C-alpha cells in the first residue's frame, strides 16, 4: 500500500573534481575576479563525502521513500560503480529537471539559486528533508524528529539582525558585503516580515513543498530574481529561511532550540580534536546529526582518519 504521507530526502551535490565542470565554471567566472577563481580551485579536490551522506540516510532513516541527488549532469562514482540494488531509492536529478520553466538561467554554480528550485523536483513528496552534501545522520532517527503531524520540526535560535547589534549600530562597524550564509538567512526573515532571525544550523532541514509553492505563486518575481545569479550574491535569500519563517508566522511548525548536532567546522583543528568529536561526542544518543565542513581541505592524516571513520560508521 502507498504510504499516506511519505518523506523524501534531497541532497544538492557537485563533483568539483570533474575537469569538465571545472572548465564550465571557470568559463563564467570573470578573469578579473582572482579571489573567486582561487577559491574555486581550493574546492577542486573531491573526497565524495556524499557516499556517506546517502549511507547515513539508508542506515538510520529507513522510512525515507526516495533520496534525490540534485546535480549538474554528474553521477557520484559510488553510484556508477555499484552492481547491486542497494541504491534503488536514489534518484539523480539534473538541474534541467528543476529549471524547466527557467532553463535560460542555466548553468548556475550557486547553491542558493539551485535550492530555490528544489520544490520543482519531479515526484518529490510534499514532505522532504533537505541535506547539504556534508550533513550526515549520526544515529537512528524517527519521522517525528523532522515532522510532527506533518508540521516541520524547525531547529534554531532567535538572533538579532547584525545591523541591530550594539557594536554594529553604535560603533559604525561595516557590514560585510560578501554573500555569507547568515546574511542570506537574515534577508529571508526580513522578506517574511520578521524583526529578528530564527537562525537554523548545519542540520538536515524538514520542508513542505506546498509552503514554497504557495509563496512563489504570490511572489514569482522574487523567485526569478533569486535564480539569476550564477554565483552567490549578497542580494540573495535562502529558500529554507523563507519556508522556516512562513511556518513560524503561521504557527504550522514545531520549534526546537536543540540542534542535536556534532559539528566539525574547521579544517585547521588538530587531529586529537577531531578524534574527540567523532569518537567521544558522537556516542551521545541524543546527537542525531553530524556536519563536517571542507573535508577536502583537511591535512592528509586528518582527512584519512575522518574518511576511515566515515567508512566504518556507515557500512551497509
PyMOL commands that set and color helices and strands:
alter all, ss='L'
color gray80, all
select helices_A, chain A and resi 19-28+34-42+50-60+77-80+95-98+100-105+111-116+118-120+143-145+162-164+166-169+181-191+209-218+220-226+239-249+271-279+281-283+295-297+300-313
alter helices_A, ss='H'
color red, helices_A
select strands_A, chain A and resi 7-12+64-71+90-94+127-131+135-137+147-148+151-155+157-159+197-199+205-208+253-256+261-264+289-292
alter strands_A, ss='S'
color yellow, strands_A
deselect
rebuild
show_as cartoon
